[in-house]
Amino acid sequence: MKIEHVAIWVKDLEAMKTFYVTYFNGHANSKYHNKDKKFESYFLTFDGGARIEIMCQSGIDKPDQDDRMGWAHIAISLGSKEAVNQMTGRLQNDGYRLVNDPHVTGDGYYESVIEDTEGNFLELTV
């Protein structure tokens, strides 16, 4: 079994596409637009084959509760501690909110956590 893709509802489809293309070398397909359902989406494909579907639809614009159960973050492997440090610094310098500085976790991962353009947590790891 392999996970084919993950999907996320977004408010600003173009801003989210730009974020993942700019910082993580994602490649976007052509925008899908269903006029009847007022639905639009992109599939973003990354090196190694991982894919994220970003979606927006009229009427779906309220965030989930802060203390909810379910998905917590997306982890992106950057290959080295130096790459984690560099990307963390770049995102922070560009105005994205740092949630956790780069550090070694209790279970041995080297990671930082930053928010994307819509406040979703991205774990940057080796």
N, C-alpha and C positions, 0 to 999 in steps of 0.2 A: 504494500500500500504506500502511496505517497500523496501528500496534500497537493491538490492541483492549484488552488489559489485561495486567498482570503479576501473578503470584501468588507468595505467600510463605507457607511453613509457619511457624506460630507456636505457642508454648506456651500463652499466655493470650490467647484470642481477644477477650474483652471489653476487656482493658486496651489491646490494640493498636487496637481499634475506637475506644475513647475517645481515645487519643493522636491519631490522624489526624483525627478529627472535631473535637476541641478546638483543635488547633494549626493545622490546614490546611483547616478548613471542609469536610471530607469529609462526604458524605451516604451513610449506610449503608442498604442494602436490608434486608428482613426476613431473619433468620438462616435459612439452609438447614441442615437436619439430616437426615442419612441414618442412622437408628438401626441398620440392619443392618451398615453399614460403620463405625459410630462416628465419622462424619465431620461436621464443622460448618464453615460458611464464611459470610462476608459479602463483598459487593462494595461497595467504597467509591468513590464518584464525586466528582470534583473539578471546580471551575470550569474550563472549557475542554474538558471531556470525558474527561480521563485517568481510568483506573480501576485500582484495586489489589484483587485478591482475597486476603483473608487467610483461611487455612485451618488447621484443627487436626484431628487424628485420633489415636485411641488407638494407641499403639505408635510414633508418629512424634514423638520428643521429645529426640533427641540432636542437638546442633549439628554442623555440618560442621567439617572441619579448618580451623584458622586460616590455613594456607598453601595454600589450594586455588585452583584456577583457576575462572573462571566469573564470575558477576555480582559486581560490586564495590560498587555503591551505587545509590540512586535519587536523581536530581537534581530538585529542586523549585524552579521559578522563582518568585520573590517580587516581581519587578518593579522593584526599586531597591536600591541599596546600603544606604539607610536601612532598608528592610524586612528585608534580610539581617541587618544589625546588630541591629535590634530583636528579630527572632525568635530569633537566636542568643542574645542576652542573656536573653530570656524563658525559653527552654528550659534554659539553663544555670542560671538562678536557680531553676527548678523541679526541679533535680536531675539533669538529663540530662547525660551525659558529652560534653564538648567534645573533639573529635579534632583539629580545626584551627581557629584563630582566623580571623575574616574577613580576607581578603587578596586581592590580585590575583595570579593564577597566571601562569606563564611564557607561556601562550598567550592571556592577556588576560581571562580570566574573573574576576569578583569572586565569591568564595564562602567559605563556612565548611563544616565537616563536623561533624555531631553524631550521636550514637547514639539510636535510638528505644528504646522500652521493652524490647526484646529484644536490643539491641546491633547492630542493622543500621545501616549507615552511610547518613545522609541528607546529601546535598550541597545546601546552601541557596545559591542563586545568583540573580543579577539576572534 
